[in-house]
Amino acid sequence: MTLTVAGEPLIAYLLASVRIIAWLAIVPPFSGRTVPSMVKMVIALGLAFAVVPESADIPLDTIGLMLNVGTQVCVGVAMGFVTYLLFAAIAAAGSLIDTFGGFSLAQGFDPLSMNSNTVFGKFHQMLATVLLFTTGAHLLVIGGLLKTFHFLPLGTTPDWGSFSDVVFTTFGLFFTTAVQIALPLIAVLFLADLGLSLMTKVAPQLQAMTVMFPVKIGLTLLLVGLSFPVLPHAIDRLTDLALQATSTMSGAG
């Protein structure tokens, strides 16, 4: 028995897999070491079945094919970077809380990301990942990636100018979202530092500095616990922004 496979559909399928693999290599938690490379490959090949066109205008010459492969890699990396940057705002908010709460002194080595992370920075990152899966937002983000094949088909050249605009806008949203999440906690911690400092000046015999760090630790833990109900709404908002960014980069918006 002889099996034959048409060349153009197979090339279109492999090119779709290249874009998805490049996206998975950037977006957490798929980009982490917790997801093996073989699993990423299987996920990309499986998702490519849902988007590969029956017929596509793809150049089959060597130079055109290599350019198309590079284009799919750049598109996948750019869309993945924008998605990663938006969801990293929650981890950045946790790092700001660490800085003003005094937990930045207790940095630890994370063997999964191979770098040092602060306590609440890593905690907020893991919490964002859990909320991403429990709310089903990961399906929306993956669905947004698959829809880009309809607006930006294989074999076409994207508008690279829109990519740079989206990336710069995403940087602004990253800093804005991180500050918006952490600002109420930072304000309370700042007022606590100010009150303890004034107490030390007014009544030095109370030795307020000796109780400052335990009070700040307890206050930080309390404020972080009170901020938990806000995080699901932040995940929903960041998911919408990620979908808008990918649709704009694909030329849909």
C-alpha positions as CSV (number, residue, x, y, z in Angstrom):
1,M,0.0,0.0,0.0
2,T,1.3,3.4,-1.0
3,L,0.4,6.6,0.8
4,T,0.6,9.8,-1.0
5,V,0.4,13.3,0.5
6,A,-0.2,16.5,-1.6
7,G,2.6,18.9,-1.3
8,E,0.9,22.2,-0.9
9,P,-1.5,21.2,1.9
10,L,1.4,19.6,3.8
11,I,3.5,22.8,3.4
12,A,0.6,24.9,4.6
13,Y,0.1,22.7,7.6
14,L,3.8,22.9,8.5
15,L,3.8,26.7,8.1
16,A,0.7,27.0,10.4
17,S,2.6,24.8,12.9
18,V,5.6,27.1,12.8
19,R,3.5,30.2,13.7
20,I,1.8,28.3,16.6
21,I,5.1,26.9,17.9
22,A,6.7,30.3,17.9
23,W,3.7,31.6,19.9
24,L,3.9,28.8,22.4
25,A,7.6,29.4,22.9
26,I,6.9,32.9,24.2
27,V,3.5,32.8,26.1
28,P,3.6,31.4,29.6
29,P,3.0,28.8,31.0
30,F,3.7,27.0,27.7
31,S,7.1,28.7,27.5
32,G,8.2,27.5,30.9
33,R,10.2,24.3,31.6
34,T,7.1,22.7,33.1
35,V,5.9,22.1,29.6
36,P,8.3,19.8,27.7
37,S,9.3,20.7,24.1
38,M,7.7,17.6,22.8
39,V,4.4,18.5,24.4
40,K,4.6,22.0,22.8
41,M,5.3,20.3,19.4
42,V,2.3,18.0,19.8
43,I,0.0,20.9,20.8
44,A,1.1,23.0,17.9
45,L,0.6,20.2,15.4
46,G,-2.8,19.5,16.8
47,L,-3.9,23.1,16.7
48,A,-2.6,23.4,13.1
49,F,-5.2,20.9,12.0
50,A,-8.0,23.3,12.9
51,V,-6.6,26.2,10.8
52,V,-4.7,24.8,7.9
53,P,-6.5,25.9,4.6
54,E,-7.4,23.4,1.9
55,S,-5.7,25.7,-0.6
56,A,-3.3,28.5,0.0
57,D,-1.2,30.8,-2.2
58,I,2.2,29.8,-0.9
59,P,5.3,30.1,-2.9
60,L,7.0,26.8,-3.3
61,D,10.4,28.0,-4.5
62,T,13.2,27.8,-2.0
63,I,13.7,31.5,-1.4
64,G,10.0,32.2,-1.1
65,L,9.4,29.3,1.2
66,M,12.3,30.3,3.5
67,L,10.9,33.9,3.6
68,N,7.5,32.6,4.5
69,V,8.9,30.4,7.3
70,G,10.7,33.5,8.7
71,T,7.5,35.5,8.4
72,Q,5.5,33.0,10.4
73,V,8.2,32.8,13.1
74,C,8.2,36.6,13.4
75,V,4.4,36.8,13.5
76,G,4.2,34.1,16.1
77,V,6.9,35.6,18.3
78,A,5.4,39.1,18.0
79,M,1.9,38.0,19.0
80,G,3.3,35.8,21.7
81,F,5.4,38.6,23.1
82,V,2.4,41.0,23.3
83,T,0.3,38.4,25.0
84,Y,3.1,37.6,27.5
85,L,3.7,41.3,28.2
86,L,0.1,41.9,29.1
87,F,-0.2,39.0,31.5
88,A,3.2,39.8,33.0
89,A,1.6,43.0,34.4
90,I,0.2,41.0,37.3
91,A,3.6,39.6,38.2
92,A,5.1,43.1,37.9
93,A,2.4,44.3,40.4
94,G,3.5,41.6,42.8
95,S,7.1,42.8,42.4
96,L,6.1,46.4,43.3
97,I,4.3,45.1,46.4
98,D,7.5,43.3,47.3
99,T,9.6,46.4,47.0
100,F,7.4,48.6,49.2
101,G,6.5,45.8,51.6
102,G,10.1,44.9,52.3
103,F,9.8,41.4,50.7
104,S,12.3,42.2,47.9
105,L,15.1,41.3,50.3
106,A,13.9,37.7,50.3
107,Q,14.6,36.9,46.7
108,G,14.8,33.2,45.8
109,F,16.1,31.2,42.8
110,D,13.3,29.8,40.6
111,P,14.6,26.6,38.9
112,L,11.8,26.7,36.3
113,S,12.5,30.2,34.9
114,M,16.3,30.0,35.8
115,N,16.3,33.4,37.5
116,S,15.7,35.1,40.8
117,N,12.2,36.1,41.7
118,T,10.7,38.0,44.6
119,V,8.1,36.4,46.8
120,F,4.9,38.1,45.7
121,G,6.2,38.6,42.1
122,K,6.4,34.8,41.7
123,F,3.2,34.3,43.7
124,H,1.2,36.6,41.6
125,Q,2.6,35.0,38.4
126,M,1.5,31.6,39.6
127,L,-1.9,33.0,40.7
128,A,-2.4,34.6,37.3
129,T,-1.7,31.3,35.6
130,V,-4.2,29.5,37.8
131,L,-6.9,32.1,37.1
132,L,-6.1,31.9,33.4
133,F,-7.0,28.2,33.3
134,T,-9.8,28.2,35.8
135,T,-11.7,31.0,34.1
136,G,-11.2,29.5,30.7
137,A,-9.4,32.6,29.4
138,H,-6.6,30.4,28.0
139,L,-9.1,29.0,25.5
140,L,-10.0,32.6,24.4
141,V,-6.4,33.5,23.9
142,I,-5.6,30.4,21.9
143,G,-8.8,30.9,19.9
144,G,-7.6,34.5,19.2
145,L,-4.4,33.1,17.8
146,L,-6.2,30.6,15.6
147,K,-8.4,33.4,14.2
148,T,-5.4,35.3,13.0
149,F,-5.0,32.7,10.3
150,H,-8.3,33.9,8.8
151,F,-7.3,37.6,8.7
152,L,-3.6,37.0,8.1
153,P,-3.4,33.9,5.9
154,L,-0.3,31.9,5.1
155,G,1.7,33.3,2.3
156,T,0.7,36.9,2.9
157,T,3.0,39.6,4.3
158,P,1.7,41.4,7.4
159,D,1.7,45.1,8.0
160,W,4.8,45.4,10.1
161,G,4.1,49.0,11.0
162,S,1.0,48.0,12.9
163,F,3.2,45.5,14.8
164,S,5.4,48.2,16.2
165,D,2.4,50.4,17.2
166,V,0.8,47.5,19.0
167,V,4.1,46.6,20.9
168,F,4.6,50.2,22.1
169,T,1.0,50.5,23.1
170,T,1.3,47.2,25.0
171,F,4.3,48.5,26.9
172,G,2.3,51.4,28.1
173,L,-0.6,49.1,29.1
174,F,1.9,46.8,30.9
175,F,3.1,49.6,33.2
176,T,-0.3,51.1,33.6
177,T,-1.9,47.9,34.6
178,A,0.8,46.9,37.0
179,V,0.6,50.3,38.8
180,Q,-3.2,50.2,38.9
181,I,-3.1,46.8,40.6
182,A,-0.4,47.6,43.1
183,L,-1.1,51.3,43.8
184,P,-3.7,51.0,46.5
185,L,-1.4,48.6,48.4
186,I,1.6,50.8,47.9
187,A,-0.3,53.8,49.2
188,V,-1.3,52.0,52.4
189,L,2.2,50.7,53.0
190,F,3.6,54.2,52.4
191,L,1.2,55.7,55.0
192,A,2.2,52.9,57.4
193,D,5.9,53.8,57.0
194,L,5.1,57.5,57.5
195,G,3.0,56.8,60.6
196,L,5.7,54.6,62.2
197,S,8.4,57.2,61.3
198,L,6.4,60.0,63.0
199,M,5.8,57.8,66.0
200,T,9.6,57.3,66.3
201,K,10.1,61.0,66.2
202,V,7.3,61.8,68.7
203,A,8.0,59.0,71.2
204,P,11.5,57.6,70.7
205,Q,11.0,55.5,73.9
206,L,8.4,53.4,72.2
207,Q,11.1,52.0,69.8
208,A,8.7,51.8,66.9
209,M,11.5,50.8,64.5
210,T,11.7,47.4,66.3
211,V,8.1,46.6,65.5
212,M,8.1,48.3,62.0
213,F,9.1,45.2,60.0
214,P,6.7,42.7,61.7
215,V,3.9,45.2,61.3
216,K,4.7,45.8,57.6
217,I,4.8,42.0,57.0
218,G,1.4,41.5,58.6
219,L,-0.1,44.5,56.9
220,T,1.3,43.4,53.5
221,L,-0.2,39.9,53.9
222,L,-3.5,41.4,54.9
223,L,-3.6,43.8,51.9
224,V,-2.6,41.1,49.4
225,G,-5.4,38.9,50.8
226,L,-7.9,41.7,50.3
227,S,-6.7,42.2,46.7
228,F,-7.5,38.7,45.6
229,P,-11.1,39.5,44.5
230,V,-9.7,42.1,42.0
231,L,-7.4,39.7,40.2
232,P,-10.2,37.7,38.2
233,H,-11.5,41.0,36.8
234,A,-7.9,42.0,35.9
235,I,-7.4,38.6,34.1
236,D,-10.6,39.2,32.1
237,R,-9.5,42.7,31.1
238,L,-6.0,41.5,30.1
239,T,-7.6,38.7,28.0
240,D,-9.7,41.2,26.1
241,L,-6.6,43.4,25.5
242,A,-4.6,40.4,24.3
243,L,-7.4,39.5,21.9
244,Q,-7.6,43.1,20.6
245,A,-3.8,43.2,20.2
246,T,-3.6,40.0,18.2
247,S,-6.6,41.0,16.0
248,T,-4.9,44.4,15.3
249,M,-1.6,42.7,14.4
250,S,-3.4,40.3,12.0
251,G,-5.2,43.2,10.3
252,A,-8.7,42.5,11.6
253,G,-9.0,45.6,13.7
